[in-house]
Protein backbone atom coordinates (compact mmCIF):
# COMPACT_ATOMS: atom_id res chain seq x y z
CA UNK A 1 0.00 0.00 0.00
CA UNK A 2 1.20 3.47 -0.90
CA UNK A 3 2.70 5.67 1.77
CA UNK A 4 1.81 8.72 -0.30
CA UNK A 5 -1.46 10.60 -0.07
CA UNK A 6 -3.16 13.14 -2.32
CA UNK A 7 -4.90 16.02 -0.54
CA UNK A 8 -7.26 18.22 -2.55
CA UNK A 9 -8.61 21.46 -1.08
CA UNK A 10 -11.10 23.77 -2.75
CA UNK A 11 -13.42 26.62 -1.87
CA UNK A 12 -13.68 30.38 -1.72
CA UNK A 13 -10.22 31.93 -1.35
CA UNK A 14 -9.28 33.39 2.05
CA UNK A 15 -6.17 34.07 4.10
CA UNK A 16 -4.53 31.15 5.89
CA UNK A 17 -5.68 28.11 3.91
CA UNK A 18 -2.22 26.77 3.07
CA UNK A 19 -0.91 27.59 6.56
CA UNK A 20 -3.72 25.72 8.33
CA UNK A 21 -3.52 22.67 6.07
CA UNK A 22 0.28 22.58 6.39
CA UNK A 23 0.03 22.91 10.19
CA UNK A 24 -2.43 20.00 10.34
CA UNK A 25 -0.10 17.89 8.22
CA UNK A 26 2.87 18.77 10.45
CA UNK A 27 0.87 17.83 13.56
CA UNK A 28 0.11 14.47 11.90
CA UNK A 29 3.80 14.03 10.98
CA UNK A 30 3.06 14.03 7.24
CA UNK A 31 5.84 15.23 4.94
CA UNK A 32 4.73 17.51 2.10
CA UNK A 33 6.50 16.31 -1.05
CA UNK A 34 4.79 18.52 -3.63
CA UNK A 35 2.15 21.23 -3.62
CA UNK A 36 0.33 23.10 -6.37
CA UNK A 37 -2.31 25.77 -5.95
CA UNK A 38 -4.19 28.25 -8.04
CA UNK A 39 -6.95 30.82 -7.78
CA UNK A 40 -9.64 30.63 -10.44
CA UNK A 41 -12.08 33.56 -10.31
CA UNK A 42 -11.81 33.76 -6.52
CA UNK A 43 -12.01 29.98 -6.08
CA UNK A 44 -8.98 28.41 -4.35
CA UNK A 45 -7.79 24.98 -5.51
CA UNK A 46 -4.80 23.11 -4.06
CA UNK A 47 -3.34 19.67 -4.78
CA UNK A 48 -0.81 18.32 -2.34
CA UNK A 49 1.29 15.15 -2.31
CA UNK A 50 2.18 14.00 1.18
CA UNK A 51 4.14 11.07 2.60
CA UNK A 52 2.78 9.31 5.70
CA UNK A 53 5.61 6.75 6.05
CA UNK A 54 7.04 8.31 9.22
CA UNK A 55 3.73 9.29 10.80
CA UNK A 56 2.58 7.52 13.96
CA UNK A 57 -1.00 8.33 12.92
CA UNK A 58 -3.18 6.07 10.77
CA UNK A 59 -4.43 7.12 7.35
CA UNK A 60 -7.93 7.35 8.84
CA UNK A 61 -6.77 9.68 11.65
CA UNK A 62 -4.89 11.91 9.20
CA UNK A 63 -7.92 12.05 6.89
CA UNK A 64 -10.27 12.92 9.79
CA UNK A 65 -7.91 15.67 10.99
CA UNK A 66 -7.67 17.25 7.53
CA UNK A 67 -11.42 16.97 6.97
CA UNK A 68 -11.98 18.77 10.27
CA UNK A 69 -9.58 21.55 9.22
CA UNK A 70 -11.53 21.86 5.97
CA UNK A 71 -14.80 22.21 7.86
CA UNK A 72 -13.28 24.93 10.06
CA UNK A 73 -12.15 26.78 6.92
CA UNK A 74 -15.44 26.24 5.08
CA UNK A 75 -13.50 24.35 2.38
CA UNK A 76 -13.92 20.98 0.68
CA UNK A 77 -11.05 18.63 1.54
CA UNK A 78 -10.48 15.19 0.01
CA UNK A 79 -7.75 12.82 1.16
CA UNK A 80 -6.89 9.72 -0.85
CA UNK A 81 -4.08 7.22 -0.97
CA UNK A 82 -1.99 7.99 -4.05
CA UNK A 83 -2.19 4.45 -5.46
CA UNK A 84 -6.02 4.56 -5.34
CA UNK A 85 -6.01 8.08 -6.85
CA UNK A 86 -3.75 6.89 -9.69
CA UNK A 87 -5.98 3.88 -10.47
CA UNK A 88 -9.11 6.03 -10.51
CA UNK A 89 -7.54 8.43 -13.01
CA UNK A 90 -6.13 5.74 -15.31
CA UNK A 91 -9.48 4.19 -16.25
Biopython code that builds the backbone (N, CA, C, O; Angstrom):
import numpy as np
from Bio.PDB.StructureBuilder import StructureBuilder

atoms = [
    (1, "UNK", "N", (0.837, -1.188, 0.000)),
    (1, "UNK", "CA", (0.000, 0.000, 0.000)),
    (1, "UNK", "C", (0.879, 1.248, 0.000)),
    (1, "UNK", "O", (1.925, 1.296, 0.648)),
    (2, "UNK", "N", (0.432, 2.237, -0.733)),
    (2, "UNK", "CA", (1.200, 3.468, -0.896)),
    (2, "UNK", "C", (1.333, 4.227, 0.423)),
    (2, "UNK", "O", (0.407, 4.273, 1.233)),
    (3, "UNK", "N", (2.487, 4.806, 0.609)),
    (3, "UNK", "CA", (2.704, 5.666, 1.765)),
    (3, "UNK", "C", (2.503, 7.129, 1.394)),
    (3, "UNK", "O", (2.727, 8.024, 2.210)),
    (4, "UNK", "N", (2.077, 7.364, 0.148)),
    (4, "UNK", "CA", (1.810, 8.723, -0.299)),
    (4, "UNK", "C", (0.307, 8.962, -0.333)),
    (4, "UNK", "O", (-0.484, 8.065, -0.626)),
    (5, "UNK", "N", (-0.058, 10.204, -0.024)),
    (5, "UNK", "CA", (-1.460, 10.602, -0.068)),
    (5, "UNK", "C", (-1.612, 11.833, -0.960)),
    (5, "UNK", "O", (-0.689, 12.634, -1.106)),
    (6, "UNK", "N", (-2.787, 11.960, -1.544)),
    (6, "UNK", "CA", (-3.158, 13.138, -2.316)),
    (6, "UNK", "C", (-4.203, 13.893, -1.501)),
    (6, "UNK", "O", (-5.219, 13.321, -1.104)),
    (7, "UNK", "N", (-3.955, 15.169, -1.253)),
    (7, "UNK", "CA", (-4.904, 16.022, -0.537)),
    (7, "UNK", "C", (-5.366, 17.090, -1.522)),
    (7, "UNK", "O", (-4.550, 17.787, -2.124)),
    (8, "UNK", "N", (-6.670, 17.209, -1.679)),
    (8, "UNK", "CA", (-7.256, 18.218, -2.554)),
    (8, "UNK", "C", (-8.094, 19.153, -1.691)),
    (8, "UNK", "O", (-8.920, 18.702, -0.897)),
    (9, "UNK", "N", (-7.880, 20.446, -1.849)),
    (9, "UNK", "CA", (-8.609, 21.456, -1.076)),
    (9, "UNK", "C", (-9.208, 22.447, -2.064)),
    (9, "UNK", "O", (-8.522, 22.917, -2.972)),
    (10, "UNK", "N", (-10.499, 22.767, -1.887)),
    (10, "UNK", "CA", (-11.102, 23.774, -2.754)),
    (10, "UNK", "C", (-12.194, 24.530, -2.011)),
    (10, "UNK", "O", (-12.822, 24.020, -1.083)),
    (11, "UNK", "N", (-12.394, 25.762, -2.456)),
    (11, "UNK", "CA", (-13.416, 26.623, -1.871)),
    (11, "UNK", "C", (-13.101, 28.077, -2.155)),
    (11, "UNK", "O", (-12.177, 28.398, -2.902)),
    (12, "UNK", "N", (-13.886, 28.947, -1.547)),
    (12, "UNK", "CA", (-13.676, 30.381, -1.719)),
    (12, "UNK", "C", (-12.349, 30.780, -1.079)),
    (12, "UNK", "O", (-12.064, 30.410, 0.060)),
    (13, "UNK", "N", (-11.544, 31.537, -1.819)),
    (13, "UNK", "CA", (-10.216, 31.934, -1.346)),
    (13, "UNK", "C", (-10.316, 32.811, -0.106)),
    (13, "UNK", "O", (-11.189, 33.673, -0.002)),
    (14, "UNK", "N", (-9.399, 32.573, 0.835)),
    (14, "UNK", "CA", (-9.281, 33.390, 2.047)),
    (14, "UNK", "C", (-7.864, 33.245, 2.597)),
    (14, "UNK", "O", (-7.122, 32.354, 2.183)),
    (15, "UNK", "N", (-7.506, 34.086, 3.493)),
    (15, "UNK", "CA", (-6.173, 34.070, 4.101)),
    (15, "UNK", "C", (-6.021, 32.845, 5.008)),
    (15, "UNK", "O", (-6.930, 32.517, 5.772)),
    (16, "UNK", "N", (-4.881, 32.180, 4.923)),
    (16, "UNK", "CA", (-4.529, 31.146, 5.888)),
    (16, "UNK", "C", (-4.824, 29.710, 5.502)),
    (16, "UNK", "O", (-4.589, 28.805, 6.302)),
    (17, "UNK", "N", (-5.332, 29.472, 4.298)),
    (17, "UNK", "CA", (-5.679, 28.105, 3.915)),
    (17, "UNK", "C", (-4.446, 27.210, 3.917)),
    (17, "UNK", "O", (-4.428, 26.179, 4.591)),
    (18, "UNK", "N", (-3.423, 27.592, 3.175)),
    (18, "UNK", "CA", (-2.221, 26.768, 3.066)),
    (18, "UNK", "C", (-1.578, 26.593, 4.447)),
    (18, "UNK", "O", (-1.139, 25.496, 4.791)),
    (19, "UNK", "N", (-1.522, 27.661, 5.230)),
    (19, "UNK", "CA", (-0.911, 27.591, 6.560)),
    (19, "UNK", "C", (-1.634, 26.596, 7.462)),
    (19, "UNK", "O", (-0.990, 25.814, 8.162)),
    (20, "UNK", "N", (-2.956, 26.618, 7.450)),
    (20, "UNK", "CA", (-3.717, 25.720, 8.329)),
    (20, "UNK", "C", (-3.626, 24.275, 7.877)),
    (20, "UNK", "O", (-3.522, 23.374, 8.709)),
    (21, "UNK", "N", (-3.662, 24.040, 6.579)),
    (21, "UNK", "CA", (-3.523, 22.672, 6.071)),
    (21, "UNK", "C", (-2.113, 22.155, 6.363)),
    (21, "UNK", "O", (-1.948, 21.015, 6.797)),
    (22, "UNK", "N", (-1.106, 22.982, 6.126)),
    (22, "UNK", "CA", (0.281, 22.578, 6.393)),
    (22, "UNK", "C", (0.498, 22.304, 7.882)),
    (22, "UNK", "O", (1.201, 21.358, 8.239)),
    (23, "UNK", "N", (-0.098, 23.120, 8.749)),
    (23, "UNK", "CA", (0.033, 22.907, 10.195)),
    (23, "UNK", "C", (-0.605, 21.579, 10.599)),
    (23, "UNK", "O", (-0.044, 20.843, 11.411)),
    (24, "UNK", "N", (-1.766, 21.272, 10.040)),
    (24, "UNK", "CA", (-2.433, 20.004, 10.345)),
    (24, "UNK", "C", (-1.586, 18.823, 9.879)),
    (24, "UNK", "O", (-1.497, 17.807, 10.569)),
    (25, "UNK", "N", (-0.972, 18.957, 8.720)),
    (25, "UNK", "CA", (-0.102, 17.890, 8.224)),
    (25, "UNK", "C", (1.123, 17.735, 9.124)),
    (25, "UNK", "O", (1.529, 16.610, 9.417)),
    (26, "UNK", "N", (1.709, 18.826, 9.559)),
    (26, "UNK", "CA", (2.866, 18.769, 10.453)),
    (26, "UNK", "C", (2.493, 18.099, 11.774)),
    (26, "UNK", "O", (3.247, 17.273, 12.287)),
    (27, "UNK", "N", (1.338, 18.452, 12.319)),
    (27, "UNK", "CA", (0.868, 17.825, 13.563)),
    (27, "UNK", "C", (0.693, 16.318, 13.391)),
    (27, "UNK", "O", (0.904, 15.551, 14.330)),
    (28, "UNK", "N", (0.309, 15.902, 12.192)),
    (28, "UNK", "CA", (0.107, 14.475, 11.900)),
    (28, "UNK", "C", (1.378, 13.799, 11.398)),
    (28, "UNK", "O", (1.354, 12.628, 11.017)),
    (29, "UNK", "N", (2.486, 14.534, 11.398)),
    (29, "UNK", "CA", (3.797, 14.026, 10.983)),
    (29, "UNK", "C", (3.799, 13.553, 9.526)),
    (29, "UNK", "O", (4.398, 12.532, 9.188)),
    (30, "UNK", "N", (3.114, 14.319, 8.677)),
    (30, "UNK", "CA", (3.060, 14.032, 7.242)),
    (30, "UNK", "C", (4.020, 14.983, 6.534)),
    (30, "UNK", "O", (3.965, 16.196, 6.732)),
    (31, "UNK", "N", (4.899, 14.421, 5.707)),
    (31, "UNK", "CA", (5.841, 15.231, 4.942)),
    (31, "UNK", "C", (5.192, 15.685, 3.642)),
    (31, "UNK", "O", (4.651, 14.867, 2.897)),
    (32, "UNK", "N", (5.241, 16.983, 3.367)),
    (32, "UNK", "CA", (4.735, 17.511, 2.102)),
    (32, "UNK", "C", (5.834, 17.350, 1.052)),
    (32, "UNK", "O", (6.922, 17.910, 1.180)),
    (33, "UNK", "N", (5.522, 16.568, 0.004)),
    (33, "UNK", "CA", (6.504, 16.314, -1.048)),
    (33, "UNK", "C", (6.305, 17.210, -2.262)),
    (33, "UNK", "O", (7.261, 17.514, -2.976)),
    (34, "UNK", "N", (5.071, 17.632, -2.497)),
    (34, "UNK", "CA", (4.791, 18.525, -3.625)),
    (34, "UNK", "C", (3.483, 19.236, -3.334)),
    (34, "UNK", "O", (2.602, 18.694, -2.667)),
    (35, "UNK", "N", (3.365, 20.458, -3.843)),
    (35, "UNK", "CA", (2.148, 21.233, -3.624)),
    (35, "UNK", "C", (1.939, 22.168, -4.814)),
    (35, "UNK", "O", (2.867, 22.828, -5.281)),
    (36, "UNK", "N", (0.718, 22.205, -5.280)),
    (36, "UNK", "CA", (0.334, 23.104, -6.371)),
    (36, "UNK", "C", (-0.964, 23.781, -5.970)),
    (36, "UNK", "O", (-1.854, 23.143, -5.406)),
    (37, "UNK", "N", (-1.075, 25.052, -6.255)),
    (37, "UNK", "CA", (-2.311, 25.768, -5.948)),
    (37, "UNK", "C", (-2.557, 26.825, -7.002)),
    (37, "UNK", "O", (-1.641, 27.288, -7.682)),
    (38, "UNK", "N", (-3.820, 27.189, -7.117)),
    (38, "UNK", "CA", (-4.194, 28.248, -8.044)),
    (38, "UNK", "C", (-5.469, 28.909, -7.536)),
    (38, "UNK", "O", (-6.201, 28.353, -6.718)),
    (39, "UNK", "N", (-5.707, 30.094, -8.039)),
    (39, "UNK", "CA", (-6.952, 30.816, -7.775)),
    (39, "UNK", "C", (-7.643, 30.986, -9.121)),
    (39, "UNK", "O", (-7.075, 31.549, -10.057)),
    (40, "UNK", "N", (-8.867, 30.494, -9.206)),
    (40, "UNK", "CA", (-9.643, 30.633, -10.436)),
    (40, "UNK", "C", (-10.908, 31.419, -10.128)),
    (40, "UNK", "O", (-11.844, 30.888, -9.529)),
    (41, "UNK", "N", (-10.939, 32.680, -10.535)),
    (41, "UNK", "CA", (-12.080, 33.563, -10.314)),
    (41, "UNK", "C", (-12.520, 33.557, -8.845)),
    (41, "UNK", "O", (-13.705, 33.432, -8.535)),
    (42, "UNK", "N", (-11.537, 33.695, -7.956)),
    (42, "UNK", "CA", (-11.810, 33.756, -6.522)),
    (42, "UNK", "C", (-11.978, 32.409, -5.850)),
    (42, "UNK", "O", (-12.217, 32.344, -4.645)),
    (43, "UNK", "N", (-11.857, 31.325, -6.615)),
    (43, "UNK", "CA", (-12.010, 29.980, -6.077)),
    (43, "UNK", "C", (-10.617, 29.370, -5.912)),
    (43, "UNK", "O", (-9.864, 29.256, -6.879)),
    (44, "UNK", "N", (-10.282, 28.981, -4.685)),
    (44, "UNK", "CA", (-8.976, 28.412, -4.350)),
    (44, "UNK", "C", (-8.990, 26.901, -4.616)),
    (44, "UNK", "O", (-9.923, 26.202, -4.220)),
    (45, "UNK", "N", (-7.949, 26.411, -5.288)),
    (45, "UNK", "CA", (-7.792, 24.979, -5.513)),
    (45, "UNK", "C", (-6.337, 24.605, -5.213)),
    (45, "UNK", "O", (-5.408, 25.246, -5.704)),
    (46, "UNK", "N", (-6.153, 23.557, -4.397)),
    (46, "UNK", "CA", (-4.802, 23.109, -4.056)),
    (46, "UNK", "C", (-4.736, 21.585, -4.147)),
    (46, "UNK", "O", (-5.633, 20.881, -3.685)),
    (47, "UNK", "N", (-3.658, 21.095, -4.749)),
    (47, "UNK", "CA", (-3.344, 19.671, -4.779)),
    (47, "UNK", "C", (-2.029, 19.493, -4.044)),
    (47, "UNK", "O", (-1.070, 20.228, -4.278)),
    (48, "UNK", "N", (-1.992, 18.519, -3.159)),
    (48, "UNK", "CA", (-0.812, 18.316, -2.335)),
    (48, "UNK", "C", (-0.469, 16.831, -2.303)),
    (48, "UNK", "O", (-1.353, 15.987, -2.153)),
    (49, "UNK", "N", (0.803, 16.518, -2.443)),
    (49, "UNK", "CA", (1.292, 15.154, -2.315)),
    (49, "UNK", "C", (2.026, 15.057, -0.983)),
    (49, "UNK", "O", (2.993, 15.780, -0.745)),
    (50, "UNK", "N", (1.566, 14.168, -0.124)),
    (50, "UNK", "CA", (2.182, 13.996, 1.183)),
    (50, "UNK", "C", (2.664, 12.570, 1.374)),
    (50, "UNK", "O", (2.182, 11.647, 0.717)),
    (51, "UNK", "N", (3.622, 12.397, 2.282)),
    (51, "UNK", "CA", (4.136, 11.069, 2.596)),
    (51, "UNK", "C", (3.872, 10.784, 4.074)),
    (51, "UNK", "O", (4.283, 11.545, 4.950)),
    (52, "UNK", "N", (3.178, 9.668, 4.335)),
    (52, "UNK", "CA", (2.784, 9.309, 5.700)),
    (52, "UNK", "C", (3.667, 8.216, 6.293)),
    (52, "UNK", "O", (3.355, 7.688, 7.360)),
    (53, "UNK", "N", (4.757, 7.868, 5.625)),
    (53, "UNK", "CA", (5.613, 6.755, 6.047)),
    (53, "UNK", "C", (6.117, 6.903, 7.483)),
    (53, "UNK", "O", (6.190, 5.913, 8.211)),
    (54, "UNK", "N", (6.460, 8.104, 7.896)),
    (54, "UNK", "CA", (7.044, 8.309, 9.223)),
    (54, "UNK", "C", (6.031, 8.787, 10.251)),
    (54, "UNK", "O", (6.399, 9.110, 11.381)),
    (55, "UNK", "N", (4.763, 8.836, 9.872)),
    (55, "UNK", "CA", (3.725, 9.292, 10.796)),
    (55, "UNK", "C", (3.324, 8.164, 11.743)),
    (55, "UNK", "O", (3.228, 7.006, 11.337)),
    (56, "UNK", "N", (3.091, 8.511, 12.996)),
    (56, "UNK", "CA", (2.585, 7.522, 13.957)),
    (56, "UNK", "C", (1.053, 7.452, 13.900)),
    (56, "UNK", "O", (0.436, 6.657, 14.609)),
    (57, "UNK", "N", (0.452, 8.285, 13.056)),
    (57, "UNK", "CA", (-1.001, 8.330, 12.924)),
    (57, "UNK", "C", (-1.442, 7.465, 11.749)),
    (57, "UNK", "O", (-0.714, 7.322, 10.766)),
    (58, "UNK", "N", (-2.636, 6.889, 11.857)),
    (58, "UNK", "CA", (-3.175, 6.073, 10.770)),
    (58, "UNK", "C", (-3.685, 6.980, 9.652)),
    (58, "UNK", "O", (-3.922, 8.172, 9.851)),
    (59, "UNK", "N", (-3.847, 6.382, 8.469)),
    (59, "UNK", "CA", (-4.431, 7.118, 7.346)),
    (59, "UNK", "C", (-5.785, 7.694, 7.750)),
    (59, "UNK", "O", (-6.084, 8.850, 7.449)),
    (60, "UNK", "N", (-6.596, 6.902, 8.424)),
    (60, "UNK", "CA", (-7.927, 7.346, 8.843)),
    (60, "UNK", "C", (-7.843, 8.558, 9.771)),
    (60, "UNK", "O", (-8.616, 9.503, 9.616)),
    (61, "UNK", "N", (-6.922, 8.545, 10.729)),
    (61, "UNK", "CA", (-6.767, 9.679, 11.654)),
    (61, "UNK", "C", (-6.311, 10.932, 10.914)),
    (61, "UNK", "O", (-6.797, 12.029, 11.187)),
    (62, "UNK", "N", (-5.384, 10.771, 9.982)),
    (62, "UNK", "CA", (-4.895, 11.907, 9.199)),
    (62, "UNK", "C", (-6.036, 12.492, 8.363)),
    (62, "UNK", "O", (-6.218, 13.709, 8.307)),
    (63, "UNK", "N", (-6.794, 11.616, 7.719)),
    (63, "UNK", "CA", (-7.917, 12.046, 6.895)),
    (63, "UNK", "C", (-8.953, 12.790, 7.737)),
    (63, "UNK", "O", (-9.439, 13.843, 7.324)),
    (64, "UNK", "N", (-9.292, 12.262, 8.903)),
    (64, "UNK", "CA", (-10.269, 12.916, 9.787)),
    (64, "UNK", "C", (-9.776, 14.283, 10.244)),
    (64, "UNK", "O", (-10.558, 15.231, 10.313)),
    (65, "UNK", "N", (-8.485, 14.394, 10.557)),
    (65, "UNK", "CA", (-7.909, 15.668, 10.987)),
    (65, "UNK", "C", (-7.995, 16.704, 9.863)),
    (65, "UNK", "O", (-8.388, 17.846, 10.101)),
    (66, "UNK", "N", (-7.634, 16.315, 8.658)),
    (66, "UNK", "CA", (-7.671, 17.252, 7.531)),
    (66, "UNK", "C", (-9.104, 17.627, 7.160)),
    (66, "UNK", "O", (-9.372, 18.771, 6.794)),
    (67, "UNK", "N", (-10.016, 16.677, 7.253)),
    (67, "UNK", "CA", (-11.425, 16.968, 6.975)),
    (67, "UNK", "C", (-11.968, 17.979, 7.978)),
    (67, "UNK", "O", (-12.738, 18.871, 7.621)),
    (68, "UNK", "N", (-11.564, 17.832, 9.226)),
    (68, "UNK", "CA", (-11.976, 18.771, 10.270)),
    (68, "UNK", "C", (-11.434, 20.178, 10.005)),
    (68, "UNK", "O", (-12.145, 21.166, 10.187)),
    (69, "UNK", "N", (-10.184, 20.261, 9.578)),
    (69, "UNK", "CA", (-9.583, 21.554, 9.220)),
    (69, "UNK", "C", (-10.374, 22.178, 8.074)),
    (69, "UNK", "O", (-10.652, 23.377, 8.089)),
    (70, "UNK", "N", (-10.735, 21.371, 7.086)),
    (70, "UNK", "CA", (-11.532, 21.859, 5.966)),
    (70, "UNK", "C", (-12.869, 22.417, 6.419)),
    (70, "UNK", "O", (-13.301, 23.466, 5.941)),
    (71, "UNK", "N", (-13.523, 21.724, 7.335)),
    (71, "UNK", "CA", (-14.804, 22.210, 7.859)),
    (71, "UNK", "C", (-14.631, 23.551, 8.563)),
    (71, "UNK", "O", (-15.446, 24.458, 8.396)),
    (72, "UNK", "N", (-13.559, 23.670, 9.356)),
    (72, "UNK", "CA", (-13.282, 24.930, 10.056)),
    (72, "UNK", "C", (-13.054, 26.080, 9.075)),
    (72, "UNK", "O", (-13.427, 27.222, 9.343)),
    (73, "UNK", "N", (-12.441, 25.764, 7.941)),
    (73, "UNK", "CA", (-12.150, 26.776, 6.924)),
    (73, "UNK", "C", (-13.326, 27.018, 5.975)),
    (73, "UNK", "O", (-13.315, 27.979, 5.206)),
    (74, "UNK", "N", (-14.333, 26.155, 6.029)),
    (74, "UNK", "CA", (-15.435, 26.243, 5.078)),
    (74, "UNK", "C", (-15.009, 25.789, 3.688)),
    (74, "UNK", "O", (-15.517, 26.283, 2.682)),
    (75, "UNK", "N", (-14.066, 24.841, 3.640)),
    (75, "UNK", "CA", (-13.499, 24.347, 2.384)),
    (75, "UNK", "C", (-13.827, 22.866, 2.228)),
    (75, "UNK", "O", (-14.081, 22.163, 3.207)),
    (76, "UNK", "N", (-13.817, 22.404, 0.972)),
    (76, "UNK", "CA", (-13.923, 20.976, 0.682)),
    (76, "UNK", "C", (-12.521, 20.388, 0.728)),
    (76, "UNK", "O", (-11.604, 20.922, 0.104)),
    (77, "UNK", "N", (-12.347, 19.294, 1.461)),
    (77, "UNK", "CA", (-11.053, 18.631, 1.541)),
    (77, "UNK", "C", (-11.253, 17.142, 1.258)),
    (77, "UNK", "O", (-12.094, 16.487, 1.874)),
    (78, "UNK", "N", (-10.467, 16.620, 0.315)),
    (78, "UNK", "CA", (-10.483, 15.193, 0.010)),
    (78, "UNK", "C", (-9.090, 14.650, 0.262)),
    (78, "UNK", "O", (-8.092, 15.275, -0.098)),
    (79, "UNK", "N", (-9.029, 13.480, 0.884)),
    (79, "UNK", "CA", (-7.753, 12.821, 1.160)),
    (79, "UNK", "C", (-7.852, 11.397, 0.617)),
    (79, "UNK", "O", (-8.762, 10.644, 0.967)),
    (80, "UNK", "N", (-6.899, 11.045, -0.244)),
    (80, "UNK", "CA", (-6.893, 9.715, -0.849)),
    (80, "UNK", "C", (-5.481, 9.161, -0.839)),
    (80, "UNK", "O", (-4.504, 9.907, -0.888)),
    (81, "UNK", "N", (-5.389, 7.847, -0.775)),
    (81, "UNK", "CA", (-4.077, 7.217, -0.973)),
    (81, "UNK", "C", (-3.690, 7.410, -2.445)),
    (81, "UNK", "O", (-4.538, 7.300, -3.330)),
    (82, "UNK", "N", (-2.427, 7.693, -2.699)),
    (82, "UNK", "CA", (-1.988, 7.989, -4.055)),
    (82, "UNK", "C", (-2.224, 6.817, -5.002)),
    (82, "UNK", "O", (-2.618, 7.031, -6.149)),
    (83, "UNK", "N", (-1.996, 5.591, -4.555)),
    (83, "UNK", "CA", (-2.192, 4.450, -5.459)),
    (83, "UNK", "C", (-3.655, 4.312, -5.886)),
    (83, "UNK", "O", (-3.927, 3.947, -7.030)),
    (84, "UNK", "N", (-4.585, 4.593, -5.002)),
    (84, "UNK", "CA", (-6.021, 4.559, -5.342)),
    (84, "UNK", "C", (-6.337, 5.713, -6.299)),
    (84, "UNK", "O", (-7.035, 5.529, -7.296)),
    (85, "UNK", "N", (-5.817, 6.904, -5.985)),
    (85, "UNK", "CA", (-6.009, 8.076, -6.846)),
    (85, "UNK", "C", (-5.531, 7.786, -8.269)),
    (85, "UNK", "O", (-6.227, 8.084, -9.240)),
    (86, "UNK", "N", (-4.327, 7.197, -8.381)),
    (86, "UNK", "CA", (-3.752, 6.891, -9.691)),
    (86, "UNK", "C", (-4.641, 5.909, -10.463)),
    (86, "UNK", "O", (-4.870, 6.093, -11.659)),
    (87, "UNK", "N", (-5.134, 4.887, -9.799)),
    (87, "UNK", "CA", (-5.980, 3.884, -10.467)),
    (87, "UNK", "C", (-7.290, 4.494, -10.928)),
    (87, "UNK", "O", (-7.789, 4.151, -12.000)),
    (88, "UNK", "N", (-7.855, 5.394, -10.133)),
    (88, "UNK", "CA", (-9.106, 6.031, -10.506)),
    (88, "UNK", "C", (-8.942, 6.910, -11.746)),
    (88, "UNK", "O", (-9.875, 7.048, -12.537)),
    (89, "UNK", "N", (-7.770, 7.498, -11.915)),
    (89, "UNK", "CA", (-7.543, 8.435, -13.011)),
    (89, "UNK", "C", (-6.867, 7.786, -14.223)),
    (89, "UNK", "O", (-6.499, 8.477, -15.173)),
    (90, "UNK", "N", (-6.704, 6.464, -14.187)),
    (90, "UNK", "CA", (-6.131, 5.739, -15.314)),
    (90, "UNK", "C", (-7.170, 4.838, -15.987)),
    (90, "UNK", "O", (-6.814, 3.980, -16.795)),
    (91, "UNK", "N", (-8.418, 5.023, -15.666)),
    (91, "UNK", "CA", (-9.476, 4.188, -16.248)),
    (91, "UNK", "C", (-9.810, 4.668, -17.634)),
    (91, "UNK", "O", (-10.677, 4.096, -18.294)),
]
sb = StructureBuilder()
sb.init_structure("model")
sb.init_model(0)
sb.init_chain("A")
sb.init_seg("    ")
for serial, (resi, resn, name, xyz) in enumerate(atoms, 1):
    if name == "N":
        sb.init_residue(resn, " ", resi, " ")
    sb.init_atom(name, np.array(xyz, "f"), 0.0, 1.0, " ", f" {name:<3s}", serial, name[0])
structure = sb.get_structure()
